[in-house]
């Protein structure tokens, strides 16, 4: 299979047809193992590898062990992190699987271990927006349509520890064409995720009691009325410069842009310089709300298992990072001995 054929396969996730066997449904389920965004990233990653091989007269398919080792070393020298390199390798491995070609990742084991030691770097993590941050940011909001929408986006994203894709994929009251839906009753908000990164194909429900998070419940009521949401329609919509609310769905990238813009506005409001406000906003991302919940909960002494139940992290170790970071401020080991 040529590189172009592999790229086409990555785009459509269809294997070569087998006589009198229809693989349409099988391929549908195979594709569902990864999100569309992941397949897009895989296509891009394999295209980069194929171009790199073409420049050096090497074959990307099947890729020899020496080719893979040279490519991984090149990525490291280009400043790619080990996590990024592993993602690129996963894309190449997937392409080989589609093409029914052998792929031996073990040849890279020592190289990756050496890169991790030779080029250590602090992993880039989004700045968490904890309770005090969000209260300060929301304190600057007015009652314009964009303020009403963003108030719900920030409070709901924090309270539900939601990923940006989960936020923008929500429909009102029952499923539409999104990845989940949300409803409201006298007790609070129920968010149902039909497809989630850690859902393993099962529905995931996230409950937000009004007694615990009144800001999110109040924000939802106002936004539903302002946007005139109908059942099955997207909850979060784009808003134009004239303040008109669209009928389509807000894009995932917009979540990060909203967060950055609101953090920057708050920094300027308290007298920080343009440069400092820009730098602070750059530290934030669409993950800042989810990270903010985990950090705030850890600071409040919430047990790790409870944080994980809400955040839906795959492993306890991922949540433990937030707990350890919070404990450095609340239980540093210097109590009664520092001076």
C-alpha positions as CSV (number, residue, x, y, z in Angstrom):
1,X,0.0,0.0,0.0
2,X,1.4,3.4,-1.0
3,X,1.6,6.4,1.4
4,X,-1.2,8.1,-0.4
5,X,-3.4,5.0,0.0
6,X,-2.6,4.8,3.7
7,X,-3.5,8.5,4.1
8,X,-6.8,7.8,2.3
9,X,-7.4,4.8,4.6
10,X,-6.7,6.9,7.6
11,X,-9.2,9.5,6.3
12,X,-12.0,7.0,5.6
13,X,-10.9,4.1,7.9
14,X,-11.8,1.5,5.3
15,X,-9.7,-1.6,4.7
16,X,-9.2,-3.2,1.3
17,X,-12.4,-4.9,0.3
18,X,-12.6,-8.7,0.8
19,X,-14.5,-10.7,-1.8
20,X,-18.2,-11.1,-1.0
21,X,-17.6,-9.7,2.5
22,X,-19.1,-6.3,3.4
23,X,-17.0,-4.6,6.0
24,X,-18.9,-1.4,6.1
25,X,-20.4,-1.9,9.5
26,X,-17.2,-3.5,10.9
27,X,-15.3,-0.5,9.7
28,X,-17.8,1.8,11.3
29,X,-17.2,0.2,14.7
30,X,-13.4,0.2,14.2
31,X,-13.5,3.9,13.5
32,X,-15.6,4.5,16.6
33,X,-12.7,3.3,18.8
34,X,-11.1,6.8,18.3
35,X,-12.6,10.2,18.0
36,X,-12.8,12.0,14.6
37,X,-10.3,14.5,15.9
38,X,-7.8,11.7,16.6
39,X,-8.1,10.4,13.1
40,X,-7.5,13.9,11.8
41,X,-4.4,14.1,13.9
42,X,-3.2,10.7,12.7
43,X,-3.5,11.7,9.1
44,X,-1.5,14.8,9.7
45,X,1.2,12.9,11.7
46,X,1.5,10.2,9.1
47,X,1.7,12.8,6.3
48,X,4.6,14.5,8.1
49,X,6.4,11.1,8.4
50,X,5.8,10.2,4.8
51,X,7.2,13.6,3.7
52,X,10.2,13.2,5.9
53,X,10.9,9.7,4.4
54,X,10.4,11.1,0.8
55,X,13.1,13.8,1.4
56,X,15.6,11.1,2.4
57,X,14.6,8.4,-0.1
58,X,13.2,6.1,2.6
59,X,10.1,3.9,2.6
60,X,7.3,5.0,5.1
61,X,5.4,1.8,4.5
62,X,6.5,-0.6,5.7
63,X,8.9,1.4,7.8
64,X,12.2,-0.2,8.8
65,X,13.3,-0.1,12.4
66,X,16.3,2.1,11.5
67,X,13.9,4.5,9.7
68,X,11.7,4.8,12.8
69,X,14.7,5.3,15.1
70,X,16.1,8.0,12.8
71,X,12.7,9.7,12.6
72,X,12.2,9.7,16.4
73,X,15.7,11.2,16.9
74,X,14.8,13.9,14.4
75,X,11.6,14.7,16.2
76,X,13.5,15.0,19.5
77,X,16.1,17.3,17.9
78,X,13.2,19.4,16.6
79,X,12.1,20.0,20.2
80,X,9.1,17.6,20.3
81,X,8.2,16.3,23.7
82,X,8.2,12.6,24.4
83,X,4.4,12.7,24.7
84,X,4.2,14.3,21.2
85,X,6.7,11.7,19.8
86,X,4.6,8.9,21.2
87,X,1.5,10.3,19.6
88,X,3.3,10.4,16.2
89,X,4.5,6.9,16.6
90,X,0.9,5.8,17.4
91,X,-0.2,7.4,14.2
92,X,2.4,5.5,12.2
93,X,1.6,2.2,14.0
94,X,-2.1,2.8,13.1
95,X,-1.3,3.3,9.5
96,X,0.7,0.1,9.4
97,X,-2.2,-1.8,11.1
98,X,-4.6,-0.5,8.4
99,X,-2.2,-1.6,5.7
100,X,-1.7,-5.0,7.4
101,X,2.0,-4.3,7.7
102,X,4.2,-5.4,10.7
103,X,5.2,-2.7,13.1
104,X,7.7,-3.2,16.0
105,X,7.5,-0.4,18.5
106,X,10.1,-2.2,20.8
107,X,12.9,-0.9,18.6
108,X,12.2,2.6,20.0
109,X,12.1,1.7,23.7
110,X,15.6,2.6,24.6
111,X,15.6,5.6,22.3
112,X,12.5,7.1,23.9
113,X,13.9,6.4,27.4
114,X,17.1,8.2,26.5
115,X,15.3,11.2,25.0
116,X,13.3,11.5,28.2
117,X,16.5,11.7,30.3
118,X,18.5,13.7,27.8
119,X,15.8,16.4,27.2
120,X,13.9,16.6,30.4
121,X,11.2,19.3,30.4
122,X,8.3,20.3,32.6
123,X,5.2,19.2,30.9
124,X,3.0,22.1,29.8
125,X,-0.1,22.2,31.9
126,X,-3.0,24.6,31.6
127,X,-3.2,27.1,34.5
128,X,-6.1,25.9,36.6
129,X,-8.9,28.4,37.3
130,X,-10.0,27.7,40.8
131,X,-13.0,29.1,42.7
132,X,-11.5,32.4,43.6
133,X,-10.3,33.0,40.0
134,X,-13.8,32.3,38.6
135,X,-15.6,34.4,41.2
136,X,-13.3,37.3,40.3
137,X,-13.7,36.9,36.6
138,X,-17.5,36.5,36.8
139,X,-17.7,39.6,39.0
140,X,-16.8,41.7,35.9
141,X,-19.7,40.3,33.8
142,X,-22.7,42.3,32.7
143,X,-26.0,41.1,31.2
144,X,-25.1,41.1,27.5
145,X,-25.8,37.9,25.6
146,X,-22.1,37.0,25.5
147,X,-21.8,37.6,29.3
148,X,-24.8,35.3,29.9
149,X,-23.4,32.6,27.7
150,X,-19.9,32.8,29.1
151,X,-21.2,32.8,32.7
152,X,-22.8,29.4,32.0
153,X,-19.8,28.1,30.1
154,X,-17.4,28.9,32.9
155,X,-19.5,27.7,35.8
156,X,-20.7,24.5,34.1
157,X,-17.3,23.6,32.8
158,X,-15.9,24.0,36.3
159,X,-18.7,22.3,38.2
160,X,-18.8,19.3,35.9
161,X,-15.1,19.1,35.3
162,X,-16.0,18.9,31.7
163,X,-13.6,18.8,28.7
164,X,-14.1,21.4,26.1
165,X,-15.5,18.9,23.6
166,X,-18.0,17.7,26.2
167,X,-19.1,21.3,26.8
168,X,-19.8,22.3,23.2
169,X,-21.3,18.9,22.4
170,X,-24.2,19.4,24.9
171,X,-27.8,19.7,23.6
172,X,-30.8,20.9,25.7
173,X,-33.0,18.4,27.4
174,X,-32.6,15.5,25.0
175,X,-30.1,14.3,22.4
176,X,-29.7,16.2,19.2
177,X,-26.7,15.9,17.0
178,X,-24.2,16.5,19.8
179,X,-22.3,14.2,22.1
180,X,-24.5,14.7,25.2
181,X,-27.4,16.6,26.7
182,X,-28.3,18.4,29.9
183,X,-31.5,19.0,31.8
184,X,-32.6,21.0,34.8
185,X,-35.1,20.4,37.6
186,X,-35.6,21.7,41.2
187,X,-32.6,19.7,42.4
188,X,-30.1,20.9,39.9
189,X,-28.5,20.1,36.6
190,X,-28.0,16.6,35.1
191,X,-25.4,16.3,32.3
192,X,-25.5,13.1,30.3
193,X,-22.5,12.3,28.1
194,X,-23.3,9.9,25.3
195,X,-19.7,9.8,24.2
196,X,-16.8,10.6,26.5
197,X,-13.1,10.0,26.4
198,X,-13.2,7.7,29.4
199,X,-16.8,6.5,29.0
200,X,-15.9,3.1,27.5
201,X,-19.0,3.2,25.4
202,X,-21.4,3.7,28.3
203,X,-23.5,6.8,29.2
204,X,-21.9,9.0,31.8
205,X,-24.0,11.2,34.1
206,X,-22.6,14.2,35.9
207,X,-24.9,15.7,38.6
208,X,-24.6,19.4,39.7
209,X,-26.8,20.1,42.7
210,X,-28.1,23.7,42.9
211,X,-27.3,23.6,46.7
212,X,-23.6,23.0,45.8
213,X,-23.2,25.2,42.7
214,X,-26.0,27.8,42.6
215,X,-24.1,30.0,40.2
216,X,-24.3,27.3,37.4
217,X,-28.0,26.7,38.0
218,X,-28.8,30.4,37.9
219,X,-26.7,30.9,34.8
220,X,-28.5,28.1,33.0
221,X,-31.9,29.5,33.7
222,X,-30.9,32.9,32.3
223,X,-29.2,31.5,29.2
224,X,-32.1,29.1,28.3
225,X,-34.4,32.1,28.3
226,X,-32.1,34.4,26.5
227,X,-31.1,31.9,23.8
228,X,-34.7,30.5,23.6
229,X,-33.3,27.0,23.6
230,X,-35.6,24.2,22.3
231,X,-35.2,20.6,23.2
232,X,-32.5,18.8,21.1
233,X,-30.8,22.1,20.1
234,X,-27.1,23.0,21.0
235,X,-26.8,24.7,24.4
236,X,-23.7,26.8,23.5
237,X,-24.1,29.0,20.4
238,X,-21.8,31.5,18.7
239,X,-22.7,35.2,19.2
240,X,-21.8,37.8,16.6
241,X,-20.4,41.3,17.2
242,X,-23.9,42.7,17.2
243,X,-24.9,40.4,20.1
244,X,-27.1,38.2,18.0
245,X,-27.2,34.5,19.1
246,X,-26.6,32.0,16.4
247,X,-28.5,28.7,15.9
248,X,-25.4,26.6,15.3
249,X,-23.0,24.9,17.7
250,X,-20.0,26.7,19.3
251,X,-16.7,25.2,18.2
252,X,-14.4,23.4,20.7
253,X,-11.6,25.9,20.1
254,X,-13.9,28.7,21.1
255,X,-13.9,27.4,24.7
256,X,-10.2,28.2,25.0
257,X,-10.6,31.5,23.3
258,X,-13.4,32.5,25.7
259,X,-11.3,31.5,28.7
260,X,-8.2,33.4,27.5
261,X,-10.2,36.5,26.7
262,X,-11.9,36.5,30.1
263,X,-8.7,35.9,32.0
264,X,-7.0,38.8,30.1
265,X,-9.9,41.1,30.7
266,X,-9.7,40.4,34.4
267,X,-6.0,41.0,34.5
268,X,-6.3,44.4,32.8
269,X,-9.2,45.3,35.1
270,X,-7.0,44.9,38.2
271,X,-4.2,47.0,36.7
272,X,-1.9,44.5,35.1
273,X,0.0,45.6,32.0
274,X,-1.0,44.5,28.5
275,X,2.1,42.2,28.4
276,X,1.4,40.6,31.8
277,X,-2.3,40.1,30.9
278,X,-1.3,38.5,27.6
279,X,1.2,36.2,29.4
280,X,-1.4,35.2,32.0
281,X,-4.0,34.4,29.3
282,X,-1.5,32.3,27.3
283,X,-1.1,30.0,30.3
284,X,-4.8,29.2,30.2
285,X,-6.5,26.8,27.8
286,X,-9.8,24.9,27.3
287,X,-8.5,22.5,30.1
288,X,-8.3,25.3,32.7
289,X,-11.9,24.7,34.0
290,X,-11.4,21.0,34.4
291,X,-8.0,21.4,36.0
292,X,-9.5,24.2,38.2
293,X,-12.1,21.8,39.6
294,X,-9.5,19.1,40.4
295,X,-7.2,21.6,42.0
296,X,-9.9,23.4,44.0
297,X,-11.3,20.1,45.2
298,X,-7.8,19.0,46.3
299,X,-7.2,22.3,48.1
300,X,-10.5,21.8,49.9
301,X,-9.4,18.3,51.1
302,X,-11.8,16.4,48.9
303,X,-10.8,12.7,48.8
304,X,-9.0,11.6,45.7
305,X,-11.7,9.1,44.8
306,X,-14.4,11.7,44.9
307,X,-12.4,14.0,42.6
308,X,-11.9,11.2,40.2
309,X,-15.6,10.2,40.3
310,X,-16.5,13.7,39.0
311,X,-13.5,14.3,36.7
312,X,-13.7,10.8,35.2
313,X,-10.0,10.4,34.8
314,X,-8.9,7.0,33.6
315,X,-6.3,6.5,36.4
316,X,-5.9,7.6,39.9
317,X,-2.4,8.8,39.1
318,X,-3.7,11.6,36.8
319,X,-5.8,12.9,39.7
320,X,-3.0,12.5,42.2
321,X,-1.0,15.1,40.2
322,X,-3.5,17.7,41.2
323,X,-3.6,16.5,44.8
324,X,0.2,16.6,45.1
325,X,0.3,20.1,43.6
326,X,-2.3,21.4,46.0
327,X,-0.7,19.7,49.0
328,X,2.5,21.6,48.3
329,X,0.7,24.7,49.4
330,X,-1.5,23.3,52.2
331,X,0.9,20.6,53.6
332,X,4.4,21.6,52.5
333,X,6.2,19.7,55.3
334,X,7.5,23.1,56.7
335,X,4.8,23.5,59.3
336,X,6.2,24.4,62.7
337,X,9.8,24.3,61.4
338,X,9.9,27.1,58.8
339,X,11.2,30.6,59.7
